Amino acid sequence: MPTEPATPHPDAPGAGTDLPTHYDHCFACGDQAESGLRMRTSVDEGPTVRSRFHVSEAHQGAPGLAHGGLLACAFDEALGMVVGNLLRVPAVTGKLETDFRRPVPVGSTLYIVARLDGIAGRKIYASADGHLDAEDGPVAVSARALFVKVAFEHFSTHGDPDAIEKLTATAIANNRKWDINP
Ligand SMILES: CCCCC/C=C\C/C=C\C/C=C\C/C=C\CCCC(=O)SCCNC(=O)CCNC(=O)[C@H](O)C(C)(C)COP(=O)(O)OP(=O)(O)OC[C@H]1O[C@@H](n2cnc3c(N)ncnc32)[C@H](O)[C@@H]1OP(=O)(O)O
């Protein structure tokens, strides 16, 4: 199947919109996740979002440096946010590739810009760059991902159905519509 450009959903939030956390207990963006990454994300021009991750002592691998797995988590979140919020379809990460190009010290902030690259049937391609300490800082980490569209039931069948029901109710109450079922 040919890869086509990824066009944002007509109801997708516009540039400048600060996006809400998608789940309070999400390790990457939730306020309830102890030692979580507490990431914040907003929509930018193009099919892109911008996310910020402040690296704390709780995120270390080597002394004074961010753990690579947590950096991958931050990219999974930013990429998931660009897919979920701009395309408005339920999707899960099938593949995530990261390039660690510079060390990311504790106390630094990673400014991640994530973009939609294309769609081929259920497959959604996205990529991201993480700039160190400034929007135009040097790229410390970059990533590419394949997301796969799933039926909404993926989350209720394999995850916590009660939590999913509450999430859905909140999304409807906030007029956040989702295109479900691939
Ligand atoms: C997290 C959301 C909470 C719920 C909210 C609901 C809505 C969402 C709303 C907003 C979301 C906003 C933000 C989200 C932020 C962060 C998101 C984090 C996302 C994650 O962190 S999520 C956890 C990790 N993730 C998994 O837990 C996936 C486990 N996995 C599976 O559940 C299956 O594995 C699945 C479904 C992936 C595929 O299974 P399947 O049976 O449905 O489909 P199939 O295997 O046929 O694949 C179809 C086509 O994708 C190709 N394909 C698949 N996998 C590939 C790979 N790895 N490499 C290369 N190609 C691959 C095939 O080759 C085929 O391609 P082709 O059609 O060309 O043959």
The ligand as a Tripos MOL2 file, in Angstrom:
@<TRIPOS>MOLECULE
LIG
   69    71     1     0     0
SMALL
NO_CHARGES

@<TRIPOS>ATOM
      1 C1         -2.4480    5.3440   25.1830 C.3       1 LIG1
      2 C2         -3.8530    5.6980   24.8950 C.3       1 LIG1
      3 C3         -4.8640    5.4860   26.0020 C.3       1 LIG1
      4 C4         -6.2940    5.3130   25.5430 C.3       1 LIG1
      5 C5         -6.8600    6.5420   24.8960 C.3       1 LIG1
      6 C6         -7.5350    6.2760   23.6070 C.2       1 LIG1
      7 C7         -7.3520    6.9660   22.4490 C.2       1 LIG1
      8 C8         -6.0790    7.6630   22.1460 C.3       1 LIG1
      9 C9         -6.1730    9.1120   22.3610 C.2       1 LIG1
     10 C10        -5.1220    9.9280   22.5130 C.2       1 LIG1
     11 C11        -3.7250    9.4210   22.5720 C.3       1 LIG1
     12 C12        -2.8200   10.5630   22.8200 C.2       1 LIG1
     13 C13        -1.5620   10.3830   23.2070 C.2       1 LIG1
     14 C14        -0.9280    9.0550   23.3650 C.3       1 LIG1
     15 C15         0.4510    9.2430   23.9290 C.2       1 LIG1
     16 C16         1.3260    8.2760   24.0330 C.2       1 LIG1
     17 C17         1.0630    6.9790   23.3840 C.3       1 LIG1
     18 C18         1.9590    5.8510   23.8550 C.3       1 LIG1
     19 C19         1.6640    4.7010   22.9170 C.3       1 LIG1
     20 C20         2.1860    3.4210   23.4380 C.2       1 LIG1
     21 O1          3.1940    3.3490   24.0760 O.2       1 LIG1
     22 S1          1.2800    2.0110   23.0540 S.3       1 LIG1
     23 C21         2.0960    0.7540   24.0250 C.3       1 LIG1
     24 C22         3.1420   -0.0300   23.2790 C.3       1 LIG1
     25 N1          2.6100   -0.7200   22.1470 N.am      1 LIG1
     26 C23         1.8660   -1.8310   22.2550 C.2       1 LIG1
     27 O2          1.5540   -2.2950   23.3230 O.2       1 LIG1
     28 C24         1.4680   -2.4960   20.9650 C.3       1 LIG1
     29 C25         1.4200   -4.0090   21.1310 C.3       1 LIG1
     30 N2          1.2380   -4.6150   19.8030 N.am      1 LIG1
     31 C26         0.0110   -4.8680   19.3120 C.2       1 LIG1
     32 O3         -1.0130   -4.7190   19.9640 O.2       1 LIG1
     33 C27        -0.0280   -5.3690   17.8990 C.3       1 LIG1
     34 O4          1.1710   -5.9790   17.5140 O.3       1 LIG1
     35 C28        -0.3940   -4.2510   16.8640 C.3       1 LIG1
     36 C29        -1.7620   -3.6370   17.2050 C.3       1 LIG1
     37 C30         0.6980   -3.1490   16.8650 C.3       1 LIG1
     38 C31        -0.4520   -4.8490   15.4570 C.3       1 LIG1
     39 O5         -1.1980   -6.0550   15.5240 O.3       1 LIG1
     40 P1         -2.4480   -6.3430   14.5540 P.3       1 LIG1
     41 O6         -2.7060   -7.8070   14.6550 O.co2     1 LIG1
     42 O7         -3.5670   -5.4360   14.8790 O.co2     1 LIG1
     43 O8         -1.9560   -5.9420   13.1180 O.3       1 LIG1
     44 P2         -0.7860   -6.5460   12.1930 P.3       1 LIG1
     45 O9          0.1520   -7.3910   12.9810 O.co2     1 LIG1
     46 O10        -1.4230   -7.1520   10.9850 O.co2     1 LIG1
     47 O11         0.0030   -5.2050   11.7780 O.3       1 LIG1
     48 C32        -0.6210   -4.2430   10.9530 C.3       1 LIG1
     49 C33         0.4370   -3.7030   10.0090 C.3       1 LIG1
     50 O12         1.4810   -3.1030   10.8070 O.3       1 LIG1
     51 C34         2.7390   -3.7550   10.5730 C.3       1 LIG1
     52 N3          3.4730   -3.8450   11.8320 N.ar      1 LIG1
     53 C35         2.9730   -4.0810   13.0530 C.ar      1 LIG1
     54 N4          3.9360   -4.0730   13.9570 N.ar      1 LIG1
     55 C36         5.0830   -3.7930   13.2870 C.ar      1 LIG1
     56 C37         6.4320   -3.6460   13.6890 C.ar      1 LIG1
     57 N5          6.7960   -3.7620   14.9450 N.pl3     1 LIG1
     58 N6          7.3480   -3.3750   12.7360 N.ar      1 LIG1
     59 C38         6.9930   -3.2260   11.4420 C.ar      1 LIG1
     60 N7          5.7110   -3.3460   11.0060 N.ar      1 LIG1
     61 C39         4.7920   -3.6540   11.9350 C.ar      1 LIG1
     62 C40         2.3680   -5.1070   10.0300 C.3       1 LIG1
     63 O13         3.4230   -5.6560    9.2520 O.3       1 LIG1
     64 C41         1.1410   -4.8030    9.2080 C.3       1 LIG1
     65 O14         1.5600   -4.1930    7.9820 O.3       1 LIG1
     66 P3          0.9270   -4.6130    6.5500 P.3       1 LIG1
     67 O15        -0.5600   -4.3190    6.6620 O.co2     1 LIG1
     68 O16         1.6240   -3.7660    5.5460 O.co2     1 LIG1
     69 O17         1.1910   -6.0670    6.4290 O.co2     1 LIG1
@<TRIPOS>BOND
     1     1     2 1
     2     2     3 1
     3     3     4 1
     4     4     5 1
     5     5     6 1
     6     6     7 2
     7     7     8 1
     8     8     9 1
     9     9    10 2
    10    10    11 1
    11    11    12 1
    12    12    13 2
    13    13    14 1
    14    14    15 1
    15    15    16 2
    16    16    17 1
    17    17    18 1
    18    18    19 1
    19    19    20 1
    20    20    21 2
    21    20    22 1
    22    22    23 1
    23    23    24 1
    24    24    25 1
    25    25    26 1
    26    26    27 2
    27    26    28 1
    28    28    29 1
    29    29    30 1
    30    30    31 1
    31    31    32 2
    32    31    33 1
    33    33    34 1
    34    33    35 1
    35    35    36 1
    36    35    37 1
    37    35    38 1
    38    38    39 1
    39    39    40 1
    40    40    41 2
    41    40    42 1
    42    40    43 1
    43    43    44 1
    44    44    45 2
    45    44    46 1
    46    44    47 1
    47    47    48 1
    48    48    49 1
    49    49    50 1
    50    49    64 1
    51    50    51 1
    52    51    52 1
    53    51    62 1
    54    52    53 ar
    55    52    61 ar
    56    53    54 ar
    57    54    55 ar
    58    55    56 ar
    59    55    61 ar
    60    56    57 1
    61    56    58 ar
    62    58    59 ar
    63    59    60 ar
    64    60    61 ar
    65    62    63 1
    66    62    64 1
    67    64    65 1
    68    65    66 1
    69    66    67 2
    70    66    68 1
    71    66    69 1
@<TRIPOS>SUBSTRUCTURE
     1 LIG1         1 GROUP 0 **** ****
